[in-house]
Amino acid sequence: MENYPITISTNKKVHHFEVGEYVHYHDEKCKFRVFENGVYVASFEPDDHQFLHICQNPGRVDEHVLHLLADQIEAHHPHGINDNIRKLKL
């Protein structure tokens, strides 16, 4: 899957992020990686109910901004975070 842009505006700043989804992630790796100006700044992982949680924050992005970003990533996948993984019934 290709990366997609998400813009988050707060009172202080406008952030232009690029989000990459890693379909074949494992428990020790995060599913969504976030970049700002080409630099890896954060990542998220879904819980059992498909809500995103902060996995890593090496860019020290404000937690409020990360929560807004998680909301936007979830909205980008209206059928669920794992909508691109289909189970085949034989």
N, C-alpha and C positions, 0 to 999 in steps of 0.2 A: 504494500500500500504506500502511496506517496505521502509525503509530509503535507500538512495543510496549515494555513495561517490562522491565528487568533489574535485579536487586539483587545487589550484590557485597558480601560481608562479609569483612573482614580483622580481625586482632587489634586494630587501632586504630580502625576506623570501619566503618559500614555506608553504602554508596553506593546511591542509588536513581537509576538512569539511565533515559532514554527513548531508544530507538534508532529512527532513521528510515532507511529503505532508499530509495535513489534508483536506480530501474531503468534510467533513461536516462543514466547517468553516462558521462563521457568520460575519456580517459586523464589529462587535467589536473585532473579532479575526483575526489573520493573517493566510493565507493559507499555507505558507511554513515556517518551523522552521529550523534553521541552528545551528549545534553543531560543536564545535572544541574541540577535546580531551574529548568528553563526556559532555562538558559544553555548555548550550544554550547561543549563542552569538548574534544571529540576526534573523529577520523574514522578510518575503516579502508578499505583497498582489498584485494581478493583478488588473489592471484598466479595464475599459470597452472595451479596445482594446487588452486585454490579455498581456500587457506589465507589468513587475513586478516593483514595487516600494518598497523602504525600509519602513517597517512597524515599526520595533523596532530594536534597536542596543544596547542592554545592555552590550555586550562585547566590545563596543567601537572599533569595527573593522574599519579600514581605509575605507573611503567612496569609494575610487578607487577600492579597493578589493571587496567591496560589489557590485559595478556596474559590475565588471568582473564575480562575482558569479551569479548575476541575469542573465547575458547573458548565462552562462552555464546551469542554471536551465531552461531557456526558450528553449535552444537547446536540452535539455533532453526530451522536450515535443514537437516534431516537428509538431504535428497536433493541437497545441494550449494548453494552460495551463489547460483548462477544458476538455481535450480529453477523460478523463475517466468518464465523466458524460454524459450519453446518454439520450436523450429525446425519449420516446416511443410515437408513434402515434397509436391510437386505431381506 
